[in-house]
């Protein structure tokens, strides 16, 4: 029999035991959710960093193209660089991202 400053009967003891088990299960679930949330937060931060890098790269390319106006050789080199960067970016982003 379970004693909590007073005695419980067998039915009450069984109920309290089931509640304790349920609370332990919930506690484990909360711990697991916290780990999942931490992992998700890290993934979002990584994606945010990649997005910021891509935006900065596109702005830099736009600036370089503006400054190269009229210089066909420089424009051709920028186009080659852009193709190279586009290929690397396409390789880094999966066609079917995993959830």
N, C-alpha and C positions, 0 to 999 in steps of 0.2 A: 504494500500500500504506500502511496505517496503522501508525505507529510509536509504541509506548508504552514506550520503554526497551528494547524488544525488538521484533522484527519479527513481524507476523502474516501468515499466508498469505491468499490471496484469500478462501477460505471463511470464515475467522475474521474477516477485515475486514468482509465482508458481514454476518455475524452481529452484530458490534459496531455497525455502522452501523444495522441494523434495531433493535437495542436502544436506541440513542441516539434514534432517531426515536420509538420507543414511549415512552421516558421524557419526551421533549418533549411528546408528545400528552397523556400523563398529567398533566404539569405544567400544561398549558393547561386541562385539565379541572378540576384542583384550583383554579386561579385563578378559573375560571367558577363553581365551586361556592361559593367564598368570597364572590363577589359576590352570588350567589343567597341565601346564608345571611345576609349583611348586609341585603339587601332584606327577607327574611322576618323578621328580628329587628325591623326598623323597623316593619313591618306589625303584628306582635304587640304592640309597644309602643303603637302608635296604637290598636289595639283595646282593650288594657288600659286606656288613658286614657278611652276612650269608655264602657267598662263601669263604671269608677269614677265617672264623671260621672253615668251613669244611676242607679247605686245611690244616690249622694248626692241626686239629684233626687227619687227615690222616697221616701227617708227624709224629706226636707224636706216633701214633699206629705203624708206620713202625719202629720208633726208639725203641719202647718197644719190638716189636717182634725180632728185631736184638739183643737186649740185653738179651732176654729170650732164645735164641738158646741153646738147650741142656737141658733146665729145663722144663720137660714135664708139671709139675704142674703149672708153671708160664704161659706157652703157653696155657694151658687149661683155666686158669683164664682170660687171655687176649682175648681168643676166646669168652668166655662168655660175657665179657665186650663189645667186638665188636658187638656181636649179640644184646645186649641191646641198644647200641648206634645206630645201624642200624635200629632197630625197631622204636626208637624215631625219627630218621631222616625221615624214610618213613612215619610216622604218620604226621610229620610237613609239608611234601610236598604233595599237593593234586595231585591225579592221573590225573585230568583234570583241569589245572590251568585256572582261569577266566582271560579274557583279561583286 
